Amino acid sequence: MQSRAGQLKRAGRTIAFVPTMGFLHEGHLSLMRIGRERADTLVASIFVNPTQFAPGEDFEAYPRDMQRDLAMARSVGVDIVFTPDDTMMYAQGFQTYVSLEELPRGLCGQSRPIFFRGVATVVAKLFNIVGPDIAVFGEKDFQQLAVIRRMVKDLNFGIEIVGGPTVREADGLAMSSRNAYLRPEERPAALSLHDALRQSQAMVRAGERRADAIIAAAERHIASFAVNTIDYIAIADPDTLEDMASVDRPARMALAVKVGATRLIDNMALGR
Amino acid sequence: MQSRAGQLKRAGRTIAFVPTMGFLHEGHLSLMRIGRERADTLVASIFVNPTQFAPGEDFEAYPRDMQRDLAMARSVGVDIVFTPDDTMMYAQGFQTYVSLEELPRGLCGQSRPIFFRGVATVVAKLFNIVGPDIAVFGEKDFQQLAVIRRMVKDLNFGIEIVGGPTVREADGLAMSSRNAYLRPEERPAALSLHDALRQSQAMVRAGERRADAIIAAAERHIASFAVNTIDYIAIADPDTLEDMASVDRPARMALAVKVGATRLIDNMALGR
């Protein structure tokens, strides 16, 4: 992949890159379509990255379907799918990590303390291998997008990072490979994430500015489903991800909820 | 620099890179000569990197002489000297670091715990900016060379790392910008590092294999100068830098000594 990318660059071709963990859905395809429009060559990667899963998380169970993924990638014009394996990405003696000091602290970093180190490290590796001019990440993983933007700036990757809007099912559920874990009877509880975000937007439109009041209302709604366990609900600055007390400027509301055994995340802009 | 490097690559030119902290001496020039032979374009950087100095170390005092450095670089055929400043390299909100888990633990990492994180981070940044095909580092900073090799492999930089032999003064003192700190009366004590290494090589050639006996003899010699304070003397595996008990295969002897107020390091191959 690295030598192929070098050839492409020497031939003057630009590269767009969409890294994924596979089990593709419409959300991934929307990112690939953005990439397709922005460069000569479109590269996607499929790699379930072990270093971003903690023991006890769902690394082994994470859904995989390479043949279906390759067909879907082809259908949206991906030129190259890069599918490394674990031993190639993490050779004997591997010990180098990319980590950020502040952005990973809150939100998902609270319950997944090694997650963003794993993400930043594997994305740095993939960037070095694929050598893209632009890379596309979903806004659904909002903290991840902020981490990647900061890493690219801090380490001078010289890659344009593009955020792609969250794609939702008809009922509002944010698309995620982990939705495959949901049992049919858990669906109403899963929808409470999106409903709480919409309700929060409506409160802000109606003049509410107090973050604690908005969060409390979201909490009440989500907790009304017995199967739900709230990990966090936050209203944060979109760049620094620091908690905001008042929605007096553009803010991002983000939440993580365990619906039965399935951890879901979602987020939405507030106040603009 | 980054956009210039992109142009060079699109034009099919290869880039060799020698990162330095300036105050150049014959050791740096020898690395530049190696780079000059190995690529079409030779880039050197001069940047005294603040993140690899701890509070109380010599960041402010570190010797600087840009005009002299530029003339010396020109004299050995450097095409581009990259001279960023602190605020450009570490913008507001900087928070991303590259760190290694094991290689930085011993040797210089013991007394300089943040040093290798600072080195790995700035070298990763410089690699992304300069985009070299090969980069040349001095064997004088042996642990640094091992850290950079491992980082390049782990993060897939796709850059060939070349180690350049240590260049010495006529009396054996390893060249270092910090030699400028030495007072004339400290010179004999400073030479004890090289003498101890040569003495250790002779012991191994004479059949001694016990690392502790070799280290004890080196210690006695260096400590015979009252102005010296030994930081460490180690015999280590050249790749993992782990301590070796017996010199029954190629080993590296490395040491760090404070000569008065000046911390010096040196190293040599043993047993081959």
Interface residues (C-beta under 8 A of the other chain):
Chain A: Q2 G6 K9 R10 G12 A91 G93 F94 Q95 T96 Y97 V98 S99 L100 E101 E102 L103 A120 T121 A124 K125 N128 I129 R150 M151 K153 D154 L155 N156 F157 G158 T240
Chain B: Q2 G6 K9 R10 G12 A91 G93 F94 Q95 T96 Y97 V98 S99 L100 E101 E102 L103 A120 T121 A124 K125 N128 I129 R150 M151 K153 D154 L155 N156 F157 G158 T240
